[in-house]
């Protein structure tokens, strides 16, 4: 699980997601140990990750080409994958202009909405412990003034992505940014995904 962050405002919505995908191989308990260290923030760089994985005998494959955010008919969609041992689930964020958003969990190709929001000027973050901590520090640490514009939010999101990439190897330095200035139908997008088996494409 890496980092997707969105700002949902009255004038529009913007969302960013990193592009890193990490595949682990080896003993399950050792993989879980490495994941805990990585997602907890104690492995900062790709070199640290390779060194730690080698030390405990876990193989690691890193790819930085996975687009986790997209824009579909005015609805921004971001998705992160959570792995717990052999169990994998996906968490998806839907956002649009006007403060509307929804978070859904996708487990065994079933989509279940777990949270809905309708408040404008709102940041929503999906990620692991360290990436959420970085995002919250940026948002609450005086870098965001409540009445900021969509451009201010965009700058803060880009800064958050850059800081996160510098403190954890779970996030790529490259990221995808999408935005919308349309107040689109989130419920329709969710219903459509439910019908077609949860593919975000």
Secondary structure as GFF3:
##gff-version 3
##sequence-region A 1 201
A	DSSP	beta_strand	3	8	.	.	.	ID=ss1
A	DSSP	beta_strand	13	18	.	.	.	ID=ss2
A	DSSP	beta_strand	21	25	.	.	.	ID=ss3
A	DSSP	alpha_helix	28	40	.	.	.	ID=ss4
A	DSSP	alpha_helix	46	56	.	.	.	ID=ss5
A	DSSP	beta_strand	59	63	.	.	.	ID=ss6
A	DSSP	beta_strand	69	72	.	.	.	ID=ss7
A	DSSP	beta_strand	75	84	.	.	.	ID=ss8
A	DSSP	beta_strand	87	96	.	.	.	ID=ss9
A	DSSP	beta_strand	100	107	.	.	.	ID=ss10
A	DSSP	beta_strand	110	117	.	.	.	ID=ss11
A	DSSP	beta_strand	122	127	.	.	.	ID=ss12
A	DSSP	alpha_helix	129	138	.	.	.	ID=ss13
A	DSSP	pi_helix	139	143	.	.	.	ID=ss14
A	DSSP	alpha_helix	150	167	.	.	.	ID=ss15
A	DSSP	beta_strand	175	180	.	.	.	ID=ss16
A	DSSP	alpha_helix	186	195	.	.	.	ID=ss17
###
